Amino acid sequence: MTKGKVLQIGIFVSLIGLISYKFAPLIGIDNFAANTISSCILILIVITWVTSYVYRVINGKMTFMEQRKRYRKEYEKVVNDKLETKFNALSKEEQEKLMEDLEKNP
């Protein structure tokens, strides 16, 4: 989740809380009950968010981790392509010698 997305969700939740608090007296709920209900909903939202965050940390599904995995995959592809190109540019004798050296020293 990006910082912008977190800000959007935060503003959205705040607006919902503000709107529900302002319109609660129109439904017949007094200010104390509206305040209590708003606080409970906010606490539930925070607990849910923290729980989901901990879950993502444990499972490695963080934004940074996902970006790192994608970067690593692309990096390995580029490096493998370059190594393959260099290997194919070698003569057959050099390729065989390199393969023998790799088998001796894994």
C-alpha positions in Angstrom: 0.0 0.0 0.0 1.4 3.4 -1.0 1.6 6.5 1.2 -1.0 8.1 -1.0 -3.4 5.2 -0.6 -2.9 5.3 3.2 -3.7 9.1 3.2 -6.8 8.5 1.1 -8.1 5.8 3.4 -7.3 8.0 6.5 -9.2 11.0 5.0 -12.1 8.7 4.0 -12.4 7.2 7.5 -12.1 10.6 9.1 -14.9 11.9 6.9 -17.1 8.9 7.7 -16.6 9.5 11.4 -17.3 13.2 11.1 -20.4 12.7 9.0 -21.7 10.0 11.3 -21.1 12.2 14.3 -22.8 15.2 12.8 -25.8 13.2 11.5 -26.3 11.1 14.7 -28.4 13.7 16.5 -30.7 13.8 13.4 -31.4 10.1 13.8 -32.2 10.6 17.5 -28.8 9.6 19.1 -27.5 11.9 21.7 -24.0 13.4 21.6 -22.5 11.1 24.2 -23.8 7.9 22.5 -22.6 9.2 19.1 -19.2 10.0 20.6 -19.0 6.5 22.1 -20.1 4.8 18.9 -17.6 6.9 16.8 -14.8 6.0 19.2 -15.6 2.3 19.1 -15.7 2.3 15.3 -12.4 4.1 15.2 -10.8 1.6 17.7 -12.1 -1.3 15.6 -10.6 0.2 12.4 -7.3 0.8 14.1 -7.1 -2.7 15.5 -8.1 -4.2 12.1 -5.4 -2.1 10.4 -2.7 -3.1 12.9 -3.7 -6.8 12.6 -3.6 -6.7 8.8 -0.2 -4.9 9.0 1.3 -7.6 11.3 -0.2 -10.3 9.0 1.5 -8.7 6.0 4.8 -8.4 7.9 4.8 -12.0 8.9 3.9 -13.3 5.4 6.4 -10.9 3.7 3.6 -9.2 1.7 4.9 -5.7 2.4 5.2 -3.2 -0.4 8.9 -2.9 -0.1 9.3 -6.7 -0.1 7.1 -7.0 -3.2 9.1 -4.3 -5.0 12.4 -6.0 -3.9 11.2 -9.4 -5.3 10.2 -7.8 -8.6 13.5 -5.9 -8.8 15.5 -9.1 -8.0 13.6 -11.1 -10.7 14.3 -8.4 -13.3 18.0 -8.1 -12.2 18.6 -11.8 -12.4 17.0 -11.9 -15.9 19.3 -9.1 -17.1 22.4 -10.7 -15.5 21.6 -14.1 -16.9 21.0 -12.7 -20.4 24.4 -10.9 -20.2 26.2 -14.0 -18.9 24.6 -16.2 -21.6 25.6 -13.7 -24.3 29.2 -13.6 -23.0 29.3 -17.4 -22.8 28.0 -17.8 -26.3 30.7 -15.4 -27.6 33.4 -17.7 -26.3 34.9 -20.3 -28.5 34.0 -24.0 -28.0 37.3 -24.7 -26.3 36.9 -21.8 -23.9 33.3 -22.9 -23.1 34.5 -26.4 -22.4 37.3 -25.2 -20.2 35.0 -22.9 -18.3 32.5 -25.8 -17.8 35.3 -28.0 -16.5 36.4 -25.4 -14.1 32.9 -24.9 -12.8 32.4 -28.6 -12.3 35.7 -28.8 -10.3 34.8 -25.7 -8.1 31.1 -25.5 -7.6 
